[in-house]
Every structure is written in structure tokens, then in C-alpha cells.
Amino acid sequence: MKNVFFVLAAAALLSGCVYNSKMSTNADQLQHHRFVLESVNGKTVSSKGAPLELSFGEKQPILEKIYVSGNMCNGFSGTATLHKGELKTSELAMTRKLCSDAQLNKLDATFSNMLRQGAQVDLTEQQLTLATADQTLVYRLADLMH
């Protein structure tokens, strides 16, 4: 009986030390990284020109923002907040040219809407995923920015 009590006590004690492995991505993890778009909603994306990029620059700790830039059809840049794994911006500047590739025009609007509404960010070693209820963009790590 003592052994059963000891095992139950040890299990109760250890259960208080369980680590939650689901952690939110933060700005420190993204800063100075460049990613290239691989897929949208599970479909592979191919660019006929420059790679479709998303880069994160310097984190601004006082403002709790991070610099974001990149390109789809159009180039974009601005600052975003990253709170509890949600990347959101209302300060994204984007060029407004019409591209001959309809998929790239649609991606511009999709990306812009995702960041205005707020996209969940999931970062693994080599992959970044931005997701909303109806859109998922998957990027692969290209390199570190300097």
C-alpha cells in the first residue's frame, strides 16, 4: 500500500511540472530572417521571376513592433506587431502595379488581408507558416539578413 501511495504522490508532483510545448512564436525568433514562399493553401507556388519573399528586420522593443518587408507581385514594407503568435499590421505600404500573372495579383491581396486581420505564425527550424481561418502560406527559410 505504501508503494502505491508513493507512486501516486510522485505522479501528482510530476504532473505539476508538465511543460507546454505549444509556445507562441515571438519577434526575437523572426528578426533578421528571410523566407521564400513555397505554397498557398497546400498548392505549390512558382514564381517566374524573383522569389516571393518575406523578411523580418529589426525588432523595436519600445514600440513592440517588428519591421516586415518582401514581395509578391508588388513590394511591401512596414511594421507589424507579434502578440501571442499573431502577426498583425495596419501600417503596410505596398506598391500598386498590376501584374501580368493573375496568381501573383491574388497573392498580393491575400497577404495584405491576412496581415490586416492577423495571421497565426508558426516557426519551425526551416519553415514559417502564416495562417488564418481560410488561408495558409508556407515559407521556407532562405537565409539570415544582415
Secondary structure, 3 states (H helix, E strand, C coil): CHHHHHHHHHHHHHHCCCCCCCCCCCHHHHCCEEEEEEEECCEECCCCCCCCEEEEEEEECCCCEEEEEEECCCEEEEEEEEECCEEEEEEEEECCCCCCCHHHHHHHHHHHHHHHHCEEEEECCCEEEEECCCCEEEEEEEEECC
